[in-house]
């Protein structure tokens, strides 16, 4: 199941739960990088996502806990802004 379009417009989001283990397919949308207020964790693990981690996720500089993308078909590196 592709990531639903409505999730692409969560720019003001500061807490996002439950995107893991949902059988989502496709790539991580670059629009997720606009969630600059996300302060705890970003979890999209255990899906069927593919491609690279978008560099736009580097704009999520308020993340304090976790960027979890494991158990997908993700390749590439974590944006340097996130460590």
C-alpha positions in Angstrom: 0.0 0.0 0.0 1.6 3.4 -1.0 1.9 6.1 1.6 -1.4 8.0 1.6 -1.3 11.5 0.1 -2.8 13.0 3.3 0.4 12.1 5.2 2.4 14.3 2.8 1.0 17.5 4.2 1.8 17.2 7.9 4.2 20.1 7.9 3.2 21.4 11.4 3.3 17.9 13.0 5.2 17.5 16.2 4.2 13.9 17.1 3.7 11.1 14.6 3.0 7.6 15.7 2.1 4.3 14.0 3.8 4.5 10.6 5.7 1.3 11.2 4.6 -2.3 10.3 1.9 -1.1 8.0 3.0 -2.7 4.7 3.6 0.7 3.1 5.3 0.7 -0.2 7.2 3.2 -2.4 9.7 5.8 -1.3 9.8 8.0 1.8 8.2 11.2 0.6 10.5 14.3 0.5 7.5 16.2 2.0 8.2 14.5 5.3 11.2 16.8 5.7 8.7 19.6 6.2 7.8 18.1 9.6 10.4 20.3 11.2 8.5 20.4 14.5 8.7 16.6 14.9 10.4 16.4 18.3 10.6 12.8 19.4 10.9 10.0 16.8 10.2 9.2 13.2 9.5 5.6 12.7 8.8 4.0 9.4 10.5 0.7 10.0 9.2 -2.8 9.0 7.4 -1.7 5.9 8.3 -2.3 2.2 9.7 1.1 1.5 12.5 1.5 -1.0 15.0 4.0 -2.4 17.2 6.5 -0.6 16.5 8.4 2.6 15.5 11.8 1.3 18.0 14.5 2.1 15.0 16.7 3.0 14.7 14.7 6.2 17.7 16.6 7.3 15.4 19.5 8.0 13.9 17.5 10.9 16.6 18.9 13.2 14.4 18.8 16.3 14.3 14.9 16.4 15.7 14.0 19.8 15.2 10.3 20.0 15.0 8.1 16.9 15.0 7.9 13.1 13.9 4.3 12.5 14.0 3.1 8.9 15.3 -0.5 9.3 13.5 -3.6 7.9 12.8 -1.9 4.6 14.7 -1.8 1.3 16.2 1.6 2.0 19.7 2.4 0.9 22.0 5.4 1.1 23.0 7.4 4.1 21.4 9.3 6.9 21.3 13.1 6.2 24.3 14.7 7.9 22.1 17.2 9.7 20.7 14.2 11.7 24.0 12.7 12.6 
